Amino acid sequence: MFTKNKRFLNFLGFSILTLLIASSFLFSPPLKKTDKICGSYKHLNSYLGYTQNCDAKGYILSSQNIKTLLKKNVRQSRPLFIIIASPIGYSIYFFLKIFAIDQYASFYIAYIFMNFSLIILSIYLFKYIFSCIYKKSSSRTINLLMIPFLIFLISNQVTKAFFWTAHQQIFFLFTPLFCISLMLYILKNRSNNKKIVIISFFCGLLLLVYGNFLLTLPCVLFAKLLITHKKKIKLIPQFTINTLIFILPTVSWILFLKIIKTTYYNHEIERYRQLVWIKDSLEISIKEFLTKFYDFTQEYLHTFTEINFFIIFAILLSLLIKRKKIQLSQEQKLILKSLLFTFLIFFTFFWLLGFYQQRLTFSLLPIIICLIVFELKLLKMNKKTYALIFLFAIIWHLWNVLSYGPFN
């Protein structure tokens, strides 16, 4: 009974923190009449308001009628997200229609509920990572130590712009934490080949939810590589099987669409040429590729404005660790390798994407925060350091609330 109450209190605490931070963004400066965004700004009253993204209508209409996924649809390449939202939306409508709330509004609420759920799941993933780093600490100690870092995670420009709208962008928080947690789980449990196959298939299903889950495959394979003591070349057949299992759900979905005589449509590739710009430019010339690569690199680096401080702070902590000549245990080395590999994979993926937005680069922030937590553990964070971090977390949140925008 005590354990159940403890879990409920944890959930309640995480929920309150999430809602407090998300609700505070309703007080942020409203959109200026002279500014234009992809969507609209909705005033709740003289003081409160939120952004309704231009993609919200597409998400909601698709969820109201999932048969539209069987035609050319912007969301067709990620059908599971729409399919999951559909029963949630209809369930909410069933209970709210007596209050004269229409179906569209009910589905809008469903997407906000999904945003909230994603943040809560992300918090639990972060807690798992935190507990792996602070292995011998009690759950209560971990919860207390986590608070300022949770503020950094939840309070940001992406949550501000996308929590109160129907969208998938909150996955920016979930996917990197999921990748790290997955790697630590495999390392901790020394997962065998059978379990890795199951994990690969599950991750393949998630690829039908959100495109960034593509990065789970290299993370799974790298974790398996770390716990394998036999010759690495012998892993090639197993990794090939894992890759085939991973792409099976997507291939099955494409084949199903072909069977019903529907052309598979991937909006990110067709409209924005994400990743395939490399092939497109190389077909023209090496010079064209290098020119585009240089231009895209410039664009990519400009999206780091908001997270530069965290990167610099992580680098300074690493230099301090090196100066103090702190020795890492074998377990700590594996955790560090997991964090650095996840950062490398996400950094490279968004670099080569060919479509650059600050909200996408924010996916690196959860990884950097995990790295900072790890470094502070090595440096044996004292109460004074913790208090300073807590103070900066409050300042960070107030800055996010009081600053103008972003709105999409």
Beta strands, then each sheet from edge to edge (+ up, - down):
strand 1: 39-43
strand 2: 49-53
sheet 1: 1+ 2-
end
